[in-house]
Amino acid sequence: MPRTAIVIGSGIAGLAAAIRLVKKGYVVKVFESNSYPGGKLHSKRVSGFRFDLGPSLFTMPWLVTELFELHGKNPVDYFQYVKKDVICNYFWEDGTFFPAESDKDFFIRRAAATFDENPNKLNRYLKDNKKKYDLTSSIFLENSLHKTKTYFSKKTLKAIANIATMGISKSLDVTNRAYFNSPKLIQLFNRYATYNGSSPYKTPGIMSMIPHLEMEMGTYFPKGGMHSITKSLFQLANEIGVQFYFEESVKEIVVKNKKAIGIKSSKETYFSDYVISNMDIHPTYKKLLPLEKHPDRILRQERSSSALIFYWGIQKVFPELDLHNILFSNDYEDEFNHIFDKKNLYNDPTVYINITCKENKSDAPEGYENWFVMINTPANYGQNWHKLVAKARSNIISKINSILNINIEDYISTEFNLDPVAIEQNTCSYRGALYGAASNSKFAAFLRHPNFSNNIKNLYFCGGSVHPGGGIPLCLLSSKILSDQIPSLSNGK
Ligand SMILES: Cc1cc2nc3c(=O)[nH]c(=O)nc-3n(C[C@H](O)[C@H](O)[C@H](O)COP(=O)(O)OP(=O)(O)OC[C@H]3O[C@@H](n4cnc5c(N)ncnc54)[C@H](O)[C@@H]3O)c2cc1C
């Protein structure tokens, strides 16, 4: 009898887990509530425009390409990407403009001049960030935090010896203030807290390793847009025999004698040797395992931020904008206070504009641009989103008008939006949070659910709500960590 693994959900982590488990010799079945793969990593075509609906920033592309290599395929036959020279264009209301270059020396020179900072301090900051990343990535990102062997490696002992230098006990904002005087440069580096849906005024200073990921390792654009990550992995999964069951929701994980033995879907019961949930960890327990013991402390963790996105077809070309653009709020601290404490929207939001037709011309008709306009929001706690979305739209338009000196509403030719409620509905992400739990405490990394169950044998977890965290690279790493724990059946594989 072939041995089987069932994956619940075809988000990026579910696809990667399926691909890895085929390599280990399993027959893999993926169950997906939606009619399409990819979860948040999906796209939509409207009136001649193509919009990536979810993630827009792509780092660590080798975590995608290694999945093709694992199966002896040449990645470029499936998936291609280009490195960006400019990471992001930053704008402030007083007219300050800063294009963050990926070349470190350029970045330092330009940042020192724009923000009136000492280049040596910038250099030291970037070096210290690299050190934090090098010391901790193998513990926090590449291995299970929940297996004792992780704590007995040389790397872990070295990290522990350097713990005082990591900024674990102070916030990212306090860490950044210790290096710089310029409020704008501090704001720029504080922004990296949003990469895992957290507040820079609460998340620990160790998160300053995130700019290192962008600045040393680079940011990339997949040819054809972000959705080509999903499309290429789906193609690979089909070629290697993964079986997909679309529009078939899993309703229960079947457990017998403390062992996962299969699932009940909306259509029938399927038995398997392993069950891997790519569904958000909160509803996995609450909906699929209602009678089992729940890790309440983990499930109670504060949720990460969510987002409100307007997808606009714009009848104008903006040479001053690039693929990634940020229009900063005048009061960043108050903005995060609204998102995480008041659970409300701020009247002067930081606006992120992503324009993929800058790289992929066919994403918008000639003379137009496809704008993905996003603000960070609280997770969904039952706020009146209808009212909040209308107000946010008007605040976003004011911000864009004031910084770009235009009346942007005159140029919007196509429009739809996505709010936290829809994010929750589309992907079953608890409260519509983008990254599972927030990392607003120094213990956050330890309070993410492991990639395996402590109580139920043969049950594993992957995706943005479990270890090591949200975002495409970490989701891919979650699948790697879990598949390393499942025995290989194939000779020499
Ligand atoms: C607007 C937005 C912007 C973002 N920006 C970025 C970015 O720039 N860069 C970045 O790296 N990350 C970004 N992220 C985060 C990133 O998208 C996620 O961390 C990642 O895609 C989550 O992948 P996942 O594997 O956890 O699954 P998800 O994408 O959450 O998918 C889970 C899948 O499981 C399915 N499912 C759930 N329950 C069941 C069930 N019971 N039965 C069957 N199927 C089920 C769902 O339908 C869904 O398809 C963003 C997210 C959003 C929404």
The ligand as an ORCA input file, in Angstrom:
! r2SCAN-3c Opt
* xyz 0 1
  C      -2.623     41.964      1.437
  C      -1.453     41.112      1.831
  C      -0.161     41.550      1.636
  C       0.929     40.759      1.975
  N       2.187     41.185      1.669
  C       3.219     40.327      1.752
  C       4.466     40.627      1.133
  O       4.627     41.672      0.510
  N       5.474     39.696      1.206
  C       5.303     38.506      1.854
  O       6.248     37.694      1.889
  N       4.122     38.191      2.450
  C       3.074     39.061      2.390
  N       1.850     38.724      2.900
  C       1.740     37.515      3.730
  C       1.708     36.251      2.878
  O       0.747     36.395      1.869
  C       1.324     35.077      3.743
  O       2.185     34.975      4.878
  C       1.388     33.762      2.991
  O       0.928     33.867      1.670
  C       0.534     32.761      3.767
  O       0.625     31.511      3.162
  P       0.058     30.237      3.885
  O       0.757     29.063      3.291
  O       0.112     30.377      5.358
  O      -1.461     30.098      3.459
  P      -2.679     31.048      3.026
  O      -2.274     31.900      1.888
  O      -3.261     31.690      4.223
  O      -3.644     29.962      2.464
  C      -4.273     28.977      3.258
  C      -5.106     28.145      2.304
  O      -5.760     27.122      3.045
  C      -7.092     27.016      2.584
  N      -7.896     26.462      3.677
  C      -8.072     26.997      4.904
  N      -8.861     26.194      5.633
  C      -9.177     25.138      4.863
  C      -9.965     23.973      5.073
  N     -10.565     23.721      6.234
  N     -10.089     23.087      4.059
  C      -9.459     23.297      2.862
  N      -8.716     24.402      2.611
  C      -8.569     25.298      3.609
  C      -7.480     28.437      2.244
  O      -8.591     28.479      1.367
  C      -6.203     28.953      1.620
  O      -6.152     28.717      0.238
  C       0.723     39.492      2.580
  C      -0.574     39.040      2.793
  C      -1.658     39.815      2.394
  C      -3.061     39.282      2.580
*
